[in-house]
Amino acid sequence: MNADLRLTTRLALVLLSAVLLPLCFPPFGWWPLVLLVFPCLFLATTGTTARCAYYLGLVHGIIGYGLTLRWFFNIFSEAAFLLFAIMGVFTGIFCLCANFFAKRIKSPCLIALLVAVLWTGIEFYRSELFFLRFPWITAGSSLGPTVLSPVLGVYGMSFLVVMVSVGLSCRKIIPWVVLLSLFVLGLGLFRPGRVELDEKASVAVTVVQSEDCVLQSYVALTKTARDESSDLIIWPECSLPYDVRKDSDDFSVLTNLCAKMSAVLVVGTRTDVGSGPTDWHNTALILDRHGVLGEYYKARPVHFFNDGIPGHEFRPVQTDLGAFSTPICFDCDYSEVTREMVMLGAEFFAVPSFDAKSWGSAQHVQHALLFRLRAAETARWIACAASSGVSQIIDPHGNVHASLPPMETGVLTYRVGRRQGGTFFIRAGWLFPWLSLGCSAVLIIYMSITFTIRCIRNVLSMNEPR
């Protein structure tokens, strides 16, 4: 398959695929192009040697992720190249595996199925299990929230995208693949409609967007929303970057604000558990006029930052406003945390988040997409207060009802609904990427054994007397 392609043609296909990748995600958002990314990559890396397939995949990963996540340079400078290379290794492993099975399987339908399983398993491991797990820029997330999000989640969408894309490179099944391609395009074009609010079962929420990290600044911004009655106020992650409960004066300011606003307050702060610089929890503190109602510790600290000790408790806080959970920023990048919270009874999410202005607007809008995916998977309203954007109100279908633009300071008041029960994704759909990972592991082990046997045979044949 594709054995007659020259190396220059293969490189051209890899470069085309890598350049198309960033166009599928914010700030561009030209998601239909994702159906062209994988056919180019598959054609370029099959029908050649295993070594060539791996290195072509590595080049694709470095360039594709480098262009899409170019804001990494704002955070890590030249070290970003190393991170892109690590991410590219996973693309290289995928291309190595796809090359191996494409040579041995004659059925184009089976090839498309196995390649989709391999991509989904490897992507899931890279995104949520690898020690540098980073679930941005996945094939499924390019589509955004769809009607299948509450069924199979973002990794189910990755499977579908890759299966259809690889099928496009197999002439024998083109008619069927065209129909599936139209189905995928339909998922993006005909998204679930906006969820209308029931005023009696809703909560008025005020989110504050500011990177000042000064108590009085947040208080002043919050009071600008007094003309609009609020039941719940959310300040960003690390809005008070110290253990506010240890400062009785500042803590009194918070409880007095709750009393004046007749509201519950979620504030991003920290909880010290020792004297060392890393002995603390990144905390979402929930309080009212009487004091603390609950607290949540960030479960997914950001890599390479002093982001506190990870928490392991996902139970929602019970209030007069209902049972709600407060995942913090990076927690919402993963499918596990919000799923666990809904299983434990969360009726909606109040999210403190932090995205620094210095990271650039592309980072902000890419991150904003992940909150929409979590809302659609769990069928829950999300109110997110981000330090410098994007603060947003998202309905259970992943639609944004209101938002504040990135890089600006502001206040937004809107209502969110309360929901009970779970989606199919919550009950069983979350197992799909695990199943793909298990199948991928079996396929990779089989490939490794085959390579090993071949190497042993080659060595023995070289030692045989002639």
C-alpha positions in Angstrom: 0.0 0.0 0.0 1.4 3.3 -1.2 4.8 1.7 -1.7 5.5 3.7 -4.8 5.4 7.0 -3.1 8.7 8.9 -3.1 10.1 10.2 0.2 9.6 13.8 -1.0 5.9 13.1 -1.6 5.6 11.5 1.8 7.2 14.5 3.4 4.9 16.8 1.5 1.9 14.9 2.7 3.2 15.0 6.3 3.8 18.7 6.2 0.3 19.3 4.6 -1.3 17.3 7.4 0.7 19.1 10.1 -0.2 22.5 8.7 -3.9 21.6 8.6 -3.9 20.6 12.2 -3.8 24.0 13.9 -6.5 25.3 11.5 -9.0 22.7 13.1 -8.8 24.4 16.5 -9.4 27.8 18.0 -8.7 30.6 17.2 -9.4 29.3 13.6 -11.9 26.6 14.4 -12.1 25.3 10.8 -13.0 21.8 12.2 -14.1 20.1 8.9 -10.4 20.1 7.9 -9.7 17.4 10.5 -11.1 14.9 8.0 -8.1 15.8 5.8 -5.4 15.6 8.5 -5.4 11.8 9.0 -5.8 10.7 5.3 -2.6 12.6 4.5 -0.8 11.2 7.5 -1.9 7.7 6.8 -1.0 7.8 3.1 2.4 9.2 4.0 3.4 6.7 6.6 2.1 3.4 5.1 3.8 1.3 2.5 7.3 2.3 3.7 9.7 1.0 6.2 8.9 0.9 9.9 11.7 3.4 10.7 10.6 5.8 8.0 7.0 5.6 9.3 8.0 6.4 12.8 10.2 9.4 11.9 7.5 10.8 9.6 5.0 10.6 12.4 7.5 12.2 14.8 8.0 15.1 12.4 4.3 15.5 12.0 3.8 15.6 15.7 6.5 18.1 16.3 5.3 20.5 13.6 1.5 19.9 14.1 1.6 20.3 17.9 4.2 23.1 17.6 2.0 25.2 15.3 -1.2 24.5 17.3 0.3 25.1 20.7 2.7 27.8 19.7 1.8 29.7 22.9 4.0 27.1 24.7 6.9 29.4 23.8 5.3 32.2 25.9 5.6 29.8 29.0 8.5 27.5 28.4 10.7 29.4 25.9 13.1 27.0 24.0 12.1 24.1 26.3 8.8 24.0 24.3 10.7 22.2 21.5 11.3 19.3 23.9 7.6 19.1 24.9 6.6 19.1 21.2 9.1 16.3 20.6 7.6 14.2 23.5 4.1 14.7 22.1 5.4 13.9 18.6 6.7 10.5 19.9 3.1 9.4 20.4 2.3 10.3 16.8 5.4 8.4 15.7 4.3 5.3 17.6 0.9 5.5 16.1 2.3 5.7 12.5 4.7 2.8 13.3 1.8 0.7 14.4 -0.5 1.8 11.5 2.3 1.0 9.0 2.8 -2.5 10.5 -0.9 -3.5 10.3 -1.6 -1.9 7.0 1.0 -4.2 5.4 -0.6 -7.3 6.9 -4.4 -6.7 6.6 -6.1 -6.7 3.3 -9.6 -5.6 4.4 -9.8 -1.8 4.2 -12.7 -1.8 6.7 -10.6 -3.7 9.2 -7.6 -1.4 8.6 -9.7 1.7 9.3 -11.2 0.1 12.4 -7.8 -1.0 13.8 -6.1 2.3 13.0 -8.9 4.2 14.8 -8.6 1.9 17.8 -4.8 2.5 17.9 -5.1 6.3 17.6 -7.8 6.5 20.3 -5.9 4.2 22.7 -2.6 6.1 22.2 -4.3 9.5 22.3 -6.1 8.6 25.6 -2.9 7.4 27.2 -1.0 10.5 26.1 -3.8 12.8 27.3 -4.9 11.3 30.6 -2.5 8.6 31.8 1.0 9.6 30.8 3.0 11.4 33.5 3.0 14.5 31.2 -0.7 14.1 30.4 -2.1 16.9 28.3 -5.5 16.4 26.8 -5.5 19.4 24.5 -5.5 19.0 20.7 -7.2 15.7 20.3 -9.0 14.6 17.1 -12.4 14.5 18.8 -12.1 17.9 20.5 -11.7 19.6 17.1 -15.4 18.9 16.5 -16.5 20.6 19.8 -19.7 19.5 21.6 -22.0 17.2 19.5 -25.0 15.1 20.0 -22.7 12.1 20.7 -20.7 13.9 23.4 -23.0 12.7 26.2 -22.8 9.2 24.7 -19.1 8.4 24.0 -17.3 11.6 25.0 -14.4 13.3 23.3 -12.5 10.1 22.7 -15.4 8.4 21.0 -15.4 11.4 18.6 -11.7 10.8 18.1 -12.3 7.2 17.1 -15.0 8.2 14.7 -13.0 11.0 13.1 -9.9 8.8 12.5 -11.9 5.8 11.3 -13.7 7.9 8.7 -10.5 9.8 7.7 -8.4 6.7 7.2 -11.3 5.1 5.2 -11.1 8.1 2.8 -7.7 6.8 1.7 -9.0 3.3 0.9 -10.6 3.4 -2.6 -12.6 0.2 -2.2 -14.8 1.6 0.6 -15.1 5.2 -0.6 -18.9 5.1 -1.0 -19.5 4.0 2.5 -16.9 6.3 3.9 -18.4 9.3 2.1 -21.7 8.5 3.9 -19.9 8.4 7.2 -18.0 11.6 6.4 -21.3 13.3 5.8 -22.5 12.0 9.2 -19.4 13.4 10.9 -19.9 16.8 9.1 -23.5 16.7 10.2 -22.5 16.3 13.8 -20.6 19.6 13.6 -23.1 21.4 11.5 -26.3 20.4 13.4 -25.4 20.7 17.0 -27.8 20.4 19.9 -29.8 23.6 20.5 -29.6 25.9 23.4 -31.0 24.7 26.7 -33.7 27.0 28.0 -33.7 27.8 31.7 -36.4 27.1 34.2 -36.3 30.3 36.3 -37.6 28.4 39.4 -34.9 25.8 39.3 -32.0 28.1 38.3 -29.3 30.0 40.2 -28.2 33.5 39.5 -24.4 33.5 39.1 -21.9 36.4 39.0 -18.4 35.6 37.6 -15.6 38.0 38.1 -12.8 38.1 35.5 -9.6 39.8 36.8 -5.9 38.9 37.3 -5.3 41.5 40.0 -5.0 38.9 42.8 -5.9 41.7 45.3 -8.8 41.3 47.7 -10.2 44.8 47.6 -10.1 44.8 43.8 -12.3 41.7 43.6 -14.7 43.1 46.2 -15.0 46.3 44.2 -15.7 44.4 41.0 -18.2 42.2 42.7 -20.1 45.1 44.1 -20.6 46.5 40.5 -23.0 43.7 40.0 -25.3 44.6 42.9 -27.9 45.9 40.5 -28.4 42.3 39.4 -29.3 40.0 42.3 -26.8 37.1 42.6 -27.2 33.8 44.4 -23.6 32.7 43.7 -20.4 34.6 43.1 -17.3 33.0 41.6 -13.8 34.5 41.7 -10.9 33.1 39.6 -8.4 30.5 40.7 -5.6 31.9 42.9 -7.5 35.2 43.2 -6.3 35.2 46.8 -2.9 33.4 46.5 -2.5 32.8 50.2 -4.4 30.9 52.9 -7.1 33.5 53.5 -8.5 31.7 56.6 -5.3 32.5 58.4 -6.0 36.2 58.0 -9.0 37.0 60.1 -9.4 40.5 58.7 -9.5 39.3 55.1 -11.8 36.4 55.9 -14.2 38.8 57.6 -14.2 40.9 54.4 -15.3 37.8 52.5 -18.1 36.8 54.9 -19.3 40.5 55.1 -19.4 40.6 51.3 -21.6 37.4 51.3 -23.9 39.0 53.9 -24.2 42.3 51.9 -24.8 40.4 48.6 -26.9 37.7 50.2 -24.9 35.2 48.2 -22.6 32.2 48.4 -19.0 32.9 47.3 -16.5 30.6 45.6 -13.0 32.0 45.9 -9.7 30.6 44.5 -7.2 30.5 47.4 -4.8 28.0 49.0 -4.8 25.8 52.1 -1.4 25.4 53.8 -0.6 22.0 55.2 3.0 22.6 56.1 5.9 25.1 56.2 7.5 24.1 52.9 7.0 26.0 49.6 5.1 23.1 48.1 3.1 22.1 51.2 -0.3 23.5 50.2 -3.5 22.7 48.2 -4.8 24.8 45.4 -8.3 25.4 46.9 -11.8 26.5 45.8 -13.2 27.8 49.1 -17.0 28.0 49.3 -18.5 30.3 52.0 -21.4 32.4 53.0 -22.1 35.0 55.7 -21.7 32.4 58.4 -18.3 31.0 57.3 -17.0 28.1 55.3 -19.5 25.8 53.6 -17.0 23.5 52.0 -13.7 23.4 50.1 -12.2 21.5 47.2 -8.6 20.8 46.4 -7.4 20.8 42.8 -7.0 17.3 41.6 -4.9 18.0 38.5 -2.1 20.5 39.3 -0.4 22.0 36.2 2.9 20.4 35.2 6.1 22.3 35.9 4.3 24.8 38.2 4.2 24.9 41.9 0.4 24.2 41.8 -0.1 22.5 45.2 -0.6 19.0 46.4 -3.3 17.2 44.3 -6.6 16.5 46.1 -8.6 13.3 45.8 -12.0 14.2 47.1 -14.7 14.9 44.4 -17.9 15.2 46.6 -20.0 18.3 45.8 -20.8 20.9 48.5 -24.4 20.9 49.7 -26.0 24.3 49.9 -29.4 26.0 49.8 -28.6 26.6 46.1 -28.3 22.9 45.5 -25.3 20.5 45.3 -22.6 21.9 43.1 -18.9 21.1 42.5 -16.0 23.5 42.0 -13.4 21.8 39.7 -10.4 24.1 39.4 -9.2 25.1 35.9 -7.0 22.2 34.7 -9.4 19.7 36.3 -11.8 20.4 33.5 -9.3 19.5 30.9 -9.8 15.9 31.8 -12.9 13.8 31.4 -12.5 12.0 34.7 -12.8 14.7 37.3 -16.2 16.2 36.2 -17.5 12.7 35.6 -16.7 11.7 39.2 -18.3 14.8 40.5 -21.6 14.2 38.7 -21.6 10.6 39.9 -21.4 11.9 43.4 -24.4 14.2 42.9 -23.2 17.5 41.4 -26.1 19.5 39.9 -23.9 22.1 38.2 -20.3 23.4 38.2 -18.8 26.6 39.5 -15.3 26.7 38.2 -12.5 29.1 39.2 -9.8 29.2 36.5 -6.5 30.9 35.8 -5.1 31.6 32.4 -2.4 34.3 32.5 -2.5 37.2 30.1 1.2 36.5 29.2 0.2 33.1 27.7 -1.6 34.7 24.8 -5.1 34.8 23.5 -4.8 31.6 21.5 -4.2 29.7 24.8 -7.3 31.2 26.3 -9.7 30.4 23.5 -8.3 26.8 23.1 -8.8 26.3 26.9 -12.3 27.6 26.7 -13.3 24.8 24.3 -12.5 22.1 26.9 -15.1 23.5 29.4 -17.7 23.2 26.7 -16.8 19.5 26.1 -17.1 18.7 29.8 -20.5 20.4 29.9 -21.7 18.3 27.0 -20.3 15.0 28.4 -21.9 15.5 31.8 -25.0 17.4 30.7 -24.4 20.0 33.4 -24.3 23.8 33.4 -20.9 25.3 33.9 -20.2 28.8 35.2 -16.5 29.6 34.8 -14.6 32.6 36.2 -11.2 32.9 34.5 -8.5 35.3 35.6 -8.1 36.9 32.2 -10.7 35.0 30.2 -12.5 33.3 28.8 -15.2 33.5 31.6 -18.3 31.9 30.3 -21.7 30.4 31.1 -22.2 27.0 29.3 -25.4 25.0 29.1 -25.6 21.1 29.2 -25.3 20.9 25.4 -22.0 22.8 25.4 -23.5 26.0 24.1 -22.1 29.3 25.4 -24.9 31.6 26.7 -22.7 34.4 27.8 -19.0 35.1 28.0 -16.4 37.8 28.6 -13.6 38.3 26.1 -10.0 37.3 26.9 -7.5 39.8 28.2 -10.1 42.1 29.7 -11.4 42.7 33.3 -15.1 42.4 33.8 -18.1 41.0 35.6 -20.8 38.8 34.1 -24.2 37.8 35.7 -26.3 35.1 34.3 -28.4 32.1 35.4 -27.5 28.5 35.4 -29.8 25.5 35.8 -29.6 22.6 38.2 -29.7 19.0 36.9 -29.8 15.5 38.3 -29.2 12.2 36.7 -26.4 11.2 34.4 -25.7 10.7 30.7 -24.7 7.5 29.0 -21.2 8.7 29.1 -21.3 9.0 32.8 -22.7 5.5 33.2 -20.8 3.6 30.6 -19.5 5.7 27.7 -16.3 6.7 29.7 -15.1 3.1 29.3 -14.7 3.4 25.6 -11.2 4.9 25.6 -10.2 2.3 28.2 -11.4 -0.4 25.9 -9.5 1.2 23.0 -6.4 1.4 25.2 -6.6 -2.3 26.1 -7.0 -3.3 22.4 -4.1 -1.0 21.5 -1.9 -2.6 24.1 -2.7 -6.1 22.7 -2.0 -4.9 19.1 1.3 -3.2 20.2 2.4 -6.3 22.1 1.6 -8.5 19.1 3.6 -6.2 16.9 6.6 -6.2 19.3 6.6 -10.0 19.5 6.5 -10.2 15.7 9.5 -7.7 15.4 11.4 -9.7 18.0 10.9 -13.0 16.3 12.0 -11.5 13.0 15.1 -10.1 14.5 16.0 -13.5 16.1 15.5 -15.2 12.8 17.7 -12.7 11.0 20.5 -13.2 13.6 20.2 -17.0 13.3 20.2 -17.0 9.6 23.4 -14.9 9.6 25.1 -17.4 11.8 24.1 -20.4 9.7 27.1 -22.0 7.8 26.9 -21.4 4.0 
